[in-house]
Amino acid sequence: MDQVHWLSDEEQRAWRALAGVVMLLPSALDTQLQRDSQLTHFAYTVMAMLSESPTRSARMSELAALANGSQSRLSHLVARLEERGWVRRERTPQDGRGYVAVLTDAGYEKVVESAPGHVGEVRRLVFDALTPEQVARMEEVARAILAKVDEDETC
């Protein structure tokens, strides 16, 4: 039987703190967005990624990676966003084989309307608790973990 490399006391404390953040923060962000904007955090993230593109569009596969979601989950979400008139799907202009998601004008307005409340909640829950040095370390640590969790991560 393989020998287990148990966590040290310091690693155990760090892991439990991170696990708490991973479990509680998404729910807190979802709660604010659903209450104030009738959006999930994933939907907001997808629409925000599209709003930041110069063409307000992205290939579905690229968008899934940008939003840290699976292509299947993204496809279901985009279908719901299409029903609300916030996103539309189009064939890729380059090869016609894939699809791009395009943020509509109404979708862009929804992102602009939703952003202040979301940013305020992120600031309140995350950044107000940290020093500038901790913010820099948080980015470094988060990127290192993402690189292990998502081998295709390009951050």
N, C-alpha and C positions, 0 to 999 in steps of 0.2 A: 504494500500500500504506500502511495506517495506521502511524503512528509508535508503537512500543512504548514505554510509560513504565516502564522497568526499575526494579526495586527498588534503593533505596540500600543501602549496606553495612549500615547500622543496621536497615533494614526486612528485609533478607535474613536477618540474625541472628535478629531477632524472629520472622520467619515460620518459620524452621527450628526454633526452639525450640517454637513453638506446634504445628507439624506433628508434632513428636516427642510432645508431650503428647496430641494428638488421636489419634495412632496407638497409643501405648503404654498410656495410662491406662484406656481401656475394657477392654482385655484383662486388665490387672491386677485391675480390679474384678470382671470376670466370673470370673476364676480363683478369687478369694476366695469369692465368692458360690456358685459351683458346688461348690467343695470343702466349704464349711461348711454350705450350705443347699440344695444341689441346685436353685439358681435362676440364671437369667441376670440380668445387670444390668438389662436391659429388663423382664423379668418382675418383678423386685423393685421397679423404679421404678413400674410400673403398679399393683402391689398397694399400694405405699406411698401413691400418689396417691389410691387408693380409700379407704385407711385414714384419710386426713386429711379426707375428706368427712364432714360430720355424718350423712349417710345411708349412708355407706360405698358410695356408688354414683355413677356419672357416665355421661352420654351417651357412646356409643362415640366419636363425632367429637371431643367435648371432651377425652376421655381420651387420644386419640391426640395431640392438641396438647399437653396437659399433659406427656405422656411423651416428647415430641419424636420421635414415630414416625408412620409412615403408617397410614392406616385399615386397609389390607390386612395389614400386619405385625401390628397390634393384633388384628385379627380372628383370625388364625392363632394368636397367643399366647393369646387368651382361650379359644379352643377347647381348647388344651392345659391351661390352668388349670382349665377346667370338668371335664376328665377327672380331674384330681387333687382335685376337690371344693373348690377354693379360690375360685372365682368362678362366678357364674351370670349368664346373660343374661335380661333381661326386656324386654318391650315398654315403651316410654315411657308413663308414665301420662297425660301431657298430651295427646298426639295419637295414640298407638298406632302410629305409622308407623316410628319409629326404635327403637333398642335402647339399654338402659342395661346397663352391667356392674355387678354387685353383688358386693362382697367378702363371702364367707361367714364364719361364725364360725371355721371351720378356716383360712380364708385369713388372717383377722386374726391368729390365733395364729401362723401362719407368719411374717407380717411382724414381729410382736413378737419372735419367736424369732430372726429373721435380722438385725434392726436393729443390735444391739450390735456384732456382728462387722463389718458393713458400715460403720457409722459409724467404728469403730476404724480400718478400712483407709483410708477417706477422710481421716480426720485424719492418719494416718501418712504417706500418700502426697502429700497436698496441703497441709493447713493447718499441719502441723508445720514445713514448709519456708518458711512465709511470716510476715512481720510483720503486725500489724493494719492498717497502712497499705497493704501489698501486697494484703491481702484486700479492702479497700475498692476499690482500683484494679482488682483482678481482676473484681469484680462489674461495675464500670462498663465495662470493656473487653469482657467476655463479653456483656453486654446490647447493646452497640453492634454487635458482630459478629452476634449472633442477629437483630437487627433487619434487617440486610442479607441474611442467609441465609434467613430465614423472614419474608417480607413480612407474614404474618398474625400474627406473634408479638405477644403482648399483655403482655409483661413490663414 
